[in-house]
C-alpha cells in the first residue's frame, strides 16, 4: 500500500512539474531575453518589464481585474441561490438541471462570445423583441462595451459555479434553516445569517476559481469589447502569436501572474477568517 501511494504521489508530482512549474520557469527565463528584429536570443535585460508598466497595459490589467471581479461576483449571486434551492428539490429535477448545466459547459468561450454578440446585435438581437413588445422605438446594438463582456463572462461562469456549489448544498443539513425559522427568523434572514456563514469557505473557493477563469478570457473581450477595454490576456496573445515578441509576452505574463497570485491569496485569507 505504501509503495502504491508513493507511486501515485510521484506521478502527480511529475505532472505538476511538467504541466505547471516547468512552463512558468520557461516563461520567467524568456522574459529576460533580448528581442531582435527577427527573433529573440538569450540574455538578461529588464526592458520588457519596464514596458509592461506602460499605461496601455496597466489599463488592460485594470480591465482584467474589474471585469473578472464583476463576472465572478454576479455569477455567484445568481448561482448560489439557484443551487441551494435546486438541491432541495426532487432527484429528478436535480438531474435535469445538472444535465442542462453540463450541456452549457460543452460550449467553448468562442461559441459563447459569438452567441452573445448575436443576441446583443441590432439585426437579430434582444432589442428586436423589445421593439416588438413596444418597449423600444427601434432596435439598438449592445454588442460592444463592458456590459456585454461582463454578461458573457458571467454566463460562462454560471455553470462552473453551480457544479462547484452543488455538492456542498446537497450535503447541507436542512435542520439548520429549520432551527433558525423556529427561533423566529424569516426565511431570508435564516438564509443570510445561517446558511451563508456555514457555506462561507466553499463560496470563497468558488469565487476565486471563477475570478481566475475570467482573467484568462481572450475571445470574449475581442468579440464584445472595444480595443481600449481589452483584457490583458488579449495583449499577451497578440504579442506572442501575432507579433512574435515572446520576451515581452512572457514579461506581461509574469507580472500578470504575480499580481493575480497576490490578489487571490489576499481574498482567500480574508474570506477564511473566523
C-alpha positions in Angstrom: 0.0 0.0 0.0 2.8 2.4 0.9 4.6 1.7 -2.5 1.3 2.2 -4.3 0.7 5.5 -2.5 4.2 6.8 -3.1 3.9 5.9 -6.8 0.7 7.9 -7.2 2.2 10.9 -5.3 5.4 10.7 -7.5 3.3 10.6 -10.7 1.2 13.6 -9.5 4.4 15.5 -8.7 5.8 14.8 -12.2 2.6 16.0 -13.8 2.7 19.1 -11.6 6.3 19.9 -12.5 5.8 19.2 -16.2 2.5 21.0 -16.6 2.8 23.9 -14.3 6.2 24.7 -12.8 8.3 24.0 -16.0 6.2 26.3 -18.3 6.3 29.1 -15.6 10.1 28.7 -15.3 10.5 28.9 -19.1 8.2 31.9 -19.3 10.2 33.6 -16.5 13.5 32.9 -18.2 12.2 34.1 -21.6 11.0 37.4 -20.1 14.7 38.4 -19.8 15.7 37.5 -23.4 16.8 40.1 -25.9 14.4 40.8 -28.7 15.9 41.4 -32.2 14.1 42.5 -35.4 13.5 38.9 -36.4 13.8 36.7 -33.3 15.0 36.7 -29.7 18.2 35.4 -28.1 19.1 34.5 -24.5 20.1 37.5 -22.4 19.3 39.4 -19.3 17.5 42.7 -19.7 14.7 44.4 -17.9 13.3 46.5 -20.8 10.3 44.2 -21.2 9.3 44.6 -17.6 9.6 48.3 -17.8 7.4 48.3 -20.9 4.9 46.1 -19.1 4.1 49.2 -16.9 3.1 51.3 -19.8 -0.4 52.9 -19.3 -1.8 50.8 -22.1 -1.0 47.5 -20.3 -1.8 48.9 -16.8 -5.2 49.8 -18.2 -5.6 46.3 -19.6 -4.7 44.8 -16.3 -7.3 47.1 -14.5 -9.9 46.0 -17.1 -9.0 42.4 -16.4 -9.4 42.6 -12.6 -12.6 44.7 -12.6 -14.3 42.6 -15.3 -13.2 39.3 -13.6 -14.5 40.6 -10.3 -17.8 41.7 -11.7 -18.3 38.4 -13.6 -17.4 36.2 -10.7 -19.5 38.2 -8.2 -22.6 38.4 -10.4 -22.3 34.7 -11.2 -22.1 33.8 -7.5 -25.1 36.0 -6.7 -27.2 34.1 -9.3 -25.7 30.6 -8.9 -25.7 30.2 -5.1 -29.5 30.7 -4.5 -30.3 28.7 -7.6 -28.1 25.8 -6.5 -29.3 26.0 -2.9 -33.0 25.7 -3.9 -32.2 23.2 -6.6 -30.6 20.9 -4.1 -33.8 20.9 -2.1 -35.9 19.7 -5.0 -36.5 16.1 -6.1 -33.7 14.0 -7.6 -35.4 14.0 -10.9 -35.4 17.8 -11.2 -31.9 17.9 -9.9 -30.8 15.5 -12.7 -32.5 17.6 -15.4 -30.9 20.8 -14.1 -27.5 19.3 -13.9 -27.7 17.9 -17.4 -28.6 21.4 -18.7 -25.7 22.8 -16.8 -23.3 20.3 -18.3 -24.6 21.0 -21.8 -23.7 24.6 -21.3 -20.2 23.5 -20.3 -19.8 21.9 -23.6 -19.8 25.3 -25.3 -16.4 26.9 -25.8 -15.6 30.5 -25.0 -15.7 31.3 -28.7 -19.2 30.0 -29.2 -20.5 31.8 -26.1 -18.9 35.1 -27.2 -20.4 34.7 -30.7 -23.8 33.8 -29.3 -23.8 36.9 -27.1 -22.6 39.1 -29.9 -25.6 37.9 -32.0 -28.1 38.3 -29.1 -26.9 41.8 -28.5 -26.8 42.9 -32.1 -29.1 45.3 -33.8 -30.2 43.0 -36.6 -31.1 39.8 -34.7 -30.7 40.7 -31.1 -32.8 41.1 -28.0 -33.7 44.7 -28.8 -35.9 43.4 -31.7 -38.1 41.6 -29.1 -38.3 44.8 -27.0 -39.4 46.7 -30.1 -42.0 44.0 -30.9 -43.4 44.3 -27.3 -43.5 48.1 -27.7 -40.8 48.8 -25.0 -38.4 50.4 -27.6 -38.9 52.5 -30.7 -36.2 51.0 -32.7 -33.6 48.2 -32.4 -30.3 49.0 -30.8 -26.9 47.3 -30.8 -25.4 46.5 -27.3 -22.7 44.1 -28.7 -19.8 46.4 -27.9 -18.8 47.5 -24.4 -18.1 46.5 -20.9 -21.6 45.4 -20.1 -21.6 42.9 -23.0 -18.3 41.5 -21.8 -19.5 41.1 -18.2 -22.7 39.5 -19.4 -20.9 36.9 -21.5 -18.3 36.1 -18.8 -21.0 35.8 -16.2 -22.9 33.4 -18.3 -19.7 31.3 -18.9 -19.1 31.2 -15.1 -22.6 30.2 -14.1 -22.2 26.5 -15.0 -18.9 26.2 -13.1 -20.3 27.9 -10.0 -23.4 25.6 -10.0 -21.3 22.5 -10.3 -18.8 23.5 -7.6 -21.5 24.6 -5.1 -23.9 21.7 -5.7 -22.1 19.0 -3.6 -21.9 21.4 -0.6 -25.6 22.5 -1.0 -26.8 18.9 -1.4 -25.0 17.7 1.7 -26.2 20.6 3.8 -28.3 19.6 6.8 -31.8 21.3 6.5 -32.2 21.3 10.2 -30.0 24.5 10.4 -32.5 26.6 8.5 -35.5 25.0 10.2 -34.0 25.7 13.6 -33.5 29.4 12.6 -37.1 29.7 11.5 -38.3 28.0 14.7 -36.4 30.7 16.6 -38.4 33.4 14.7 -36.0 34.2 11.8 -37.6 34.9 8.4 -36.6 32.6 5.6 -34.5 35.4 4.1 -32.8 36.1 7.4 -32.1 32.5 8.0 -30.6 32.1 4.6 -28.1 35.0 5.1 -27.4 34.6 8.8 -27.2 30.8 8.9 -26.7 29.2 5.5 -24.3 31.7 4.1 -21.9 31.5 7.1 -21.9 27.7 7.1 -21.0 27.6 3.4 -18.6 30.5 3.5 -15.5 28.5 2.6 -17.0 26.8 -0.4 -18.4 30.2 -1.5 -15.0 31.9 -1.3 -13.2 29.0 -3.1 -15.8 29.0 -5.9 -15.5 32.8 -6.3 -11.7 32.5 -6.5 -12.0 29.8 -9.2 -14.4 32.0 -11.2 -12.2 35.0 -10.8 -9.2 33.1 -12.1 -11.1 31.6 -15.0 -12.4 35.1 -16.1 -8.9 36.6 -16.1 -7.8 34.3 -18.9 -10.6 35.3 -21.3 -9.5 36.2 -24.8 -12.3 35.6 -27.3 -14.9 37.3 -25.2 -13.3 40.8 -24.9 -12.3 40.6 -28.6 -15.8 39.8 -29.8 -17.7 42.0 -27.3 -15.3 44.7 -26.1 -13.6 47.7 -27.7 -9.8 47.7 -28.0 -9.5 50.1 -25.1 -11.4 47.7 -23.0 -9.4 44.5 -23.9 -8.2 42.4 -21.0 -4.5 41.7 -20.5 -4.7 38.1 -21.9 -5.7 39.6 -25.3 -2.5 41.7 -25.4 -0.4 38.8 -24.2 -1.7 36.5 -27.0 -1.3 39.3 -29.5 2.3 39.9 -28.6 3.1 36.1 -28.6 1.1 34.9 -31.7 0.7 37.9 -34.0 3.9 39.9 -33.3 6.2 37.1 -32.2 7.5 39.1 -29.3 7.8 36.2 -26.8 10.1 38.0 -24.3 7.6 40.9 -23.9 4.6 38.5 -23.8 6.5 36.5 -21.1 7.2 39.6 -19.1 3.5 40.6 -19.2 2.6 37.0 -18.2 5.0 37.1 -15.2 3.6 40.5 -14.0 0.1 39.3 -14.5 0.6 36.1 -12.7 2.3 37.7 -9.8 -0.4 40.3 -9.2 -3.1 37.6 -9.6 -1.5 35.4 -7.0 -1.2 38.2 -4.5 -4.9 39.2 -5.0 -6.1 35.6 -4.8 -4.1 35.0 -1.7 -5.5 38.1 -0.1 -9.1 37.2 -0.9 -8.6 33.7 0.4 -7.1 34.9 3.6 -9.9 37.5 4.2 -12.6 35.1 3.2 -11.5 32.3 5.5 -11.0 34.5 8.6 -13.1 33.1 11.6 
